Amino acid sequence: MVTKEQYVVDETGKRTAVLVDVQYYHELVAALEEIEAIRTYDEAKASDDETISFNQATDEIEQQRQ
């Protein structure tokens, strides 16, 4: 996607913010969320923590709620 940024400047002309197209903003947020998920996955794989299945995890959470 080709973007044309617009900048908000203060009284001295220093850039203080940037305006981007809403669609481009949503794409950036999605990309950041994916990067965060990958980082979290990599950290989990590198740890020595015991792994459990998703179903087991949800079962344990439900049991704790009761």
C-alpha positions in Angstrom: 0.0 0.0 0.0 1.3 3.4 -0.9 0.9 5.9 1.9 1.1 9.6 2.0 1.8 10.6 5.6 0.8 14.0 6.9 2.6 15.5 9.9 1.3 17.6 12.8 3.9 20.2 13.8 4.3 22.4 16.8 4.8 26.1 16.7 8.5 25.7 16.0 7.9 23.3 13.1 8.9 20.2 15.0 7.0 17.1 13.9 4.9 15.9 16.9 2.5 13.4 15.3 1.8 11.7 12.0 -1.5 11.1 10.3 -2.0 8.0 8.2 -4.9 6.5 6.2 -7.2 4.5 8.5 -6.8 1.3 6.4 -3.0 1.6 6.7 -3.3 2.2 10.4 -5.4 -1.1 10.8 -2.8 -2.9 8.7 0.0 -1.6 11.0 -1.9 -2.7 14.1 -2.5 -6.2 12.7 1.2 -6.5 11.8 2.2 -5.4 15.3 -0.2 -7.9 16.9 1.2 -10.7 14.7 4.8 -9.8 15.6 3.8 -9.8 19.3 2.2 -13.2 19.0 5.4 -14.6 17.3 7.6 -13.1 20.0 5.4 -14.6 22.7 5.5 -18.0 20.9 9.3 -17.8 20.6 9.7 -17.0 24.3 7.4 -19.9 25.3 9.3 -22.3 23.1 12.6 -21.2 24.6 11.4 -21.6 28.2 11.7 -24.9 30.1 8.1 -24.6 31.2 5.8 -27.6 31.1 3.4 -27.5 28.1 -0.2 -28.5 28.2 -2.9 -28.6 25.5 -5.3 -25.7 25.0 -8.2 -28.0 26.0 -6.4 -28.9 29.2 -5.7 -25.3 30.0 -9.3 -24.2 29.5 -10.5 -27.2 31.6 -8.2 -26.1 34.4 -9.4 -22.5 34.2 -13.0 -23.6 34.3 -12.3 -25.8 37.3 -10.7 -22.8 39.1 -13.7 -20.7 38.5 -16.1 -23.1 40.2 
